[in-house]
Amino acid sequence: MPPGSVLARRLALFGALAAASACGKSPEARAREAATTLRSWEATVRLAEEERARGAVPTGFAGQVGRAAEQGRRKAEQQLRKAAPR
C-alpha cells in the first residue's frame, strides 16, 4: 500500500460522512457534530505531521492534509455559527 493511502482514504470517507450527517439535524446536533469535526481535523493534522516526521508520508501529502483540514475547519466553524442561538 503506498504511503499515505490509508490516511487519504480516511480523509475522503470523513468528508463524505460529515457532509451526509449534517442533513435534517437540530441546531444543537449540528453544533455537536461541528465540534467533533474540529477535533477530528486537529487529530488528523497531528497524525499527518507525525507520519511526515518519521518519513511515512511525503511532505507534499502532509501539506495537502493541512490544506484540507483548513477547509474542513472553516466549514465546521460556519456550522457552529449557524447553530448558535440568536
Buried (B, 14 or more C-beta within 10 A) or exposed (E): EEBBEEBBEEBEEBBEEBEEBBEEBEBEEBBBBBBEBBEBBEEBBEBBBEBBEEEBBBEEBBEBBBEBBEEBBEBBEEBBEEBEEE
